[in-house]
Amino acid sequence: MLIVDTGFMNIEDHKCQICGSPAKHFVFAAFTCDSEECIEAARKERGGPGGHMKRKAEGRPIIPLDE
């Protein structure tokens, strides 16, 4: 898994979008902590790598709305 340091945003100013702990990463368009479970939940929520493009190809919005 590739975890990217954005270099321009302080990730630790945010909370994990899954569990609410202090964020350590920004992956799959979500702030996450170090927990593998939270990272996996963010991946599933996003639809995996390329999930937004899969939705676009299906004619659905790339930003998941309460589906």
C-alpha positions in Angstrom: 0.0 0.0 0.0 1.3 3.5 -0.9 0.9 6.1 1.8 1.7 9.6 0.6 2.9 12.5 2.7 1.0 15.4 1.2 3.7 17.9 2.2 1.3 20.8 2.3 -1.4 19.8 4.9 -0.9 18.9 8.5 -2.7 15.6 8.6 -2.5 15.4 12.4 -4.8 18.4 12.6 -7.6 16.0 11.5 -9.2 12.9 13.0 -9.5 9.5 11.5 -12.8 9.5 9.6 -13.5 5.9 10.7 -12.8 5.8 14.4 -12.1 9.4 15.4 -8.5 8.9 16.6 -5.8 11.4 15.5 -5.2 11.0 11.8 -1.8 9.8 10.6 -2.4 9.2 6.9 -4.5 10.4 4.0 -5.4 7.3 1.9 -8.3 6.5 -0.3 -9.6 10.1 0.0 -9.9 9.8 3.8 -8.0 10.7 6.8 -7.1 7.6 8.7 -5.1 6.5 11.8 -2.5 3.8 11.8 -5.1 1.0 12.2 -5.2 -1.5 9.3 -8.9 -1.9 10.0 -9.5 1.8 9.5 -7.4 1.9 6.3 -9.3 -1.1 5.0 -12.6 0.5 5.9 -11.6 3.7 4.0 -10.6 1.5 1.0 -13.9 -0.3 1.0 -15.8 3.0 1.4 -13.9 4.5 -1.6 -14.4 1.4 -3.7 -10.7 0.4 -3.7 -8.1 1.8 -5.9 -9.8 3.4 -8.9 -13.2 3.0 -7.2 -14.2 6.6 -8.2 -13.4 5.8 -11.9 -15.4 2.5 -11.7 -18.4 4.6 -10.5 -17.9 7.1 -13.3 -17.8 4.3 -15.9 -21.1 3.1 -14.5 -22.6 6.6 -14.9 -22.8 7.1 -11.2 -21.3 10.2 -9.3 -17.6 9.8 -8.4 -18.3 11.1 -4.9 -20.3 8.5 -3.1 -23.6 9.8 -1.9 -25.6 7.8 0.7 -26.0 4.8 -1.5 
